[in-house]
Amino acid sequence: MISIVVALVLPWLSLMLRGRILQGILCLLLQITLIGWLPAAVWALMVIMKDERGA
C-alpha cells in the first residue's frame, strides 16, 4: 500500500527503491515536466504491480 502511494507521489523514488536505478533516472527526467508526471506515475505503478505479482 505504501509503495503505491510513493509511486503516485514520487514515481522516480519508487523505481529506485526497487533497484531500478536507470529507470528511476529516466522517470525523474520525465517527471520534471508536469505533462510527464502522469506517464511517470503510471510507469511506476506498472513496475510495482509487475514486481509484486512476480514475487
C-alpha positions in Angstrom: 0.0 0.0 0.0 2.8 2.4 0.9 4.7 1.6 -2.3 1.6 2.6 -4.3 1.4 6.0 -2.6 5.1 6.5 -3.2 4.7 5.6 -6.8 1.9 8.2 -7.2 3.7 11.0 -5.4 7.4 10.3 -6.3 7.5 7.8 -9.1 11.2 8.0 -9.6 11.9 7.2 -6.0 9.7 4.1 -6.1 11.6 2.8 -9.1 15.0 3.5 -7.4 13.8 1.7 -4.2 13.0 -1.3 -6.3 16.6 -1.4 -7.6 15.9 0.1 -11.0 18.3 3.0 -10.9 18.4 3.8 -14.6 14.6 3.6 -14.9 14.4 5.9 -11.9 16.6 8.5 -13.5 14.6 8.3 -16.8 11.4 8.6 -14.8 12.8 11.6 -13.0 13.6 13.3 -16.3 10.1 12.5 -17.5 8.5 13.8 -14.2 10.3 17.2 -14.4 7.6 18.3 -16.8 4.0 18.5 -15.5 2.8 16.7 -18.6 5.2 13.8 -17.9 4.0 13.4 -14.3 1.1 11.2 -15.2 3.0 8.8 -17.5 5.8 8.6 -14.9 3.3 7.6 -12.2 1.6 5.1 -14.4 5.0 3.6 -15.3 6.0 3.3 -11.7 2.7 1.7 -10.8 3.1 -0.8 -13.6 6.6 -1.8 -12.4 5.3 -2.2 -8.8 2.4 -4.3 -9.8 4.6 -6.5 -12.0 7.2 -6.9 -9.2 4.5 -7.8 -6.6 2.8 -10.3 -9.0 6.1 -12.0 -9.8 7.3 -12.2 -6.2 
